[in-house]
Amino acid sequence: MSRAVKLPILNPASDMRQLIAFAKYPIFPLAPGQRRIEYKDRIGSSSFYFFVTSDEASHVPTISDSDTLIYVASELTASFNRGEKLSAEIPFRPNNVLRFLGRATGGRQRSLLADSLRRLERANFTGSIPLGPYGNLPPGTFIEHLDWPEGEDLPRVIRVPTWMLHQVQQQQIFKIAPASLRLRGLKRRINEWAWAHASRATISPWSIKVSYAWLKAGGIREPGSRSHYRKFRFALRRLVEHNALPGYHLSLTGTARDECLLILRITHNGFGSVPEPRETLEVFLDLPKNQES
């Protein structure tokens, strides 16, 4: 590719998109340093599981690394909305991606972006990740190939797997606010649940058992002692007390053993007050008895 190539510049305020599957499941840990992600769950009567691993030299990509896939999904969605045939090869310039994600530009930031993309390229997933009525995400990689030539402003190229193109074509995506990328840790994960699960919950809330939320958070490792789960519950309660999730109202209900997190979308008329939750997700991986209180 030459410098003459003109690449579209996305507007994050109107073009930012996320794949639903990436928001629903703990595919990416909240913090660096993990070598493996393992998750088991069920939808209705059907159970599923998946693993995310990397090569021996790398950790699995984090939720911060996955921001680059938000750029990819947004680029593909913009192309799809223009009526263009989707291509698996996506040319980009590093500074355009960084600006879109609300990050600073410069040599160090470009290096960090390249490192994120390489971790995504090296990561592999196996098992099955449900993609709604469109089957399961097939085993493979998040990025099939990264072409990163030397040169200050030369276009780079990401080649994505076919399943990602299909997800955009089937509109298995949702619009997100740029401000959500500034959220960190558990707050970021719960914000993704809100977008993926509770975006239409304006009358009665979407509900998830706290014991299941701990497993669904993914970045919080399965505990080896009672204190780990207690720390998670403390962090969740603090988040609910501050209630600072943009566009949503958080609350807790129930006793310690069956406590649930409720997420209700706020509208311009306020939010609903129906006491019963719209949907409750049940625990699939039960906690040991001495860790539930």
Number of C-alpha atoms within 10 A of each C-alpha: 10 8 8 8 11 10 12 12 14 17 12 19 12 13 19 23 24 25 22 21 19 20 23 19 21 22 27 24 25 22 15 15 12 18 17 18 19 16 18 17 19 15 12 8 5 7 12 14 14 20 17 22 20 21 12 8 8 15 18 25 31 20 24 19 23 21 19 20 22 22 23 24 23 26 22 24 25 20 16 17 11 9 9 11 11 18 13 18 16 17 20 22 17 23 18 17 21 19 15 21 19 14 14 12 14 11 12 10 15 18 12 12 18 18 14 18 24 19 22 25 20 21 23 19 21 16 17 17 23 19 17 12 8 12 10 15 19 16 15 15 19 22 21 17 18 18 13 16 12 9 8 10 13 18 22 19 18 19 18 21 17 13 17 20 19 13 20 23 16 11 13 17 21 18 17 20 14 17 12 15 17 11 13 14 15 19 17 20 24 22 23 20 22 26 21 21 18 22 18 15 22 20 17 21 30 26 26 23 20 27 26 19 21 21 24 22 23 20 22 19 15 12 16 9 11 14 11 15 23 15 12 19 18 12 14 21 16 11 17 19 12 9 13 12 19 13 15 22 18 23 17 18 15 11 9 12 13 13 15 23 23 26 28 26 24 18 13 6 7 10 18 15 11 11 10 12 19 15 15 15 16 18 17 14 13 11 16 10 9 8 16 16 13
